[in-house]
Each structure stands twice: as C-alpha cells, then as structure tokens.
C-alpha cells in the first residue's frame, strides 16, 4: 500500500468529485480523519476541462485504516 508520509496511507486513488463527497460523508459520520490530495489538470487541458473532471487521492491515518475500510465496506482481496 502506498504511503503519503509515515502515518498516512492511501485509502482510495483517482476518486471523482461525486465519489469524494460520498466517502467524505461516511468518514465524517464515523469520526475518521482524512486528507484529500487533488489532481488538477495543467497546461492546455486546464482550459478545456472543468474542475468536475479533477481526481483526488484520499489518505487515512494508519491507525484508522481498518475502521475506515469497514465503514466504507472495503474488503481485502
């Protein structure tokens, strides 16, 4: 699993704005802190595309990872 820093782990990658809002709602309801790192378009594409096409990565503190996965219904494969 990719790590952002020593205490943060990647929960979901390339999440759309709509998915991000849903995940944020579940995490806040379960009192789980998180960090969003947005990927905005640069160069010529920033004029062609809207902000709705931006994607984000959601990071969770390592101690809360299992709680977050259970709250979101993510299972290990």
BELKAHU-V630754 format. One record per residue. RES is the residue in three letters. PHI is phi in whole degrees, 0 to 359 (* if undefined). Layout:
# BELKAHU-V630754
res=RES phi=PHI
res=RES phi=PHI
This chain:
# BELKAHU-V630754
res=UNK phi=*
res=UNK phi=288
res=UNK phi=244
res=UNK phi=273
res=UNK phi=216
res=UNK phi=293
res=UNK phi=248
res=UNK phi=252
res=UNK phi=234
res=UNK phi=288
res=UNK phi=267
res=UNK phi=221
res=UNK phi=241
res=UNK phi=53
res=UNK phi=269
res=UNK phi=284
res=UNK phi=300
res=UNK phi=294
res=UNK phi=296
res=UNK phi=299
res=UNK phi=296
res=UNK phi=294
res=UNK phi=296
res=UNK phi=301
res=UNK phi=298
res=UNK phi=293
res=UNK phi=295
res=UNK phi=295
res=UNK phi=300
res=UNK phi=265
res=UNK phi=56
res=UNK phi=248
res=UNK phi=280
res=UNK phi=210
res=UNK phi=223
res=UNK phi=254
res=UNK phi=244
res=UNK phi=277
res=UNK phi=249
res=UNK phi=266
res=UNK phi=289
res=UNK phi=234
res=UNK phi=71
res=UNK phi=294
res=UNK phi=291
res=UNK phi=291
res=UNK phi=274
res=UNK phi=278
res=UNK phi=259
res=UNK phi=264
res=UNK phi=295
res=UNK phi=293
res=UNK phi=273
res=UNK phi=290
res=UNK phi=238
res=UNK phi=222
res=UNK phi=253
res=UNK phi=248
res=UNK phi=249
res=UNK phi=234
res=UNK phi=298
res=UNK phi=305
res=UNK phi=291
res=UNK phi=257
res=UNK phi=300
res=UNK phi=295
res=UNK phi=297
res=UNK phi=294
res=UNK phi=297
res=UNK phi=294
res=UNK phi=296
res=UNK phi=269
res=UNK phi=75
res=UNK phi=271
res=UNK phi=246
res=UNK phi=283
res=UNK phi=247
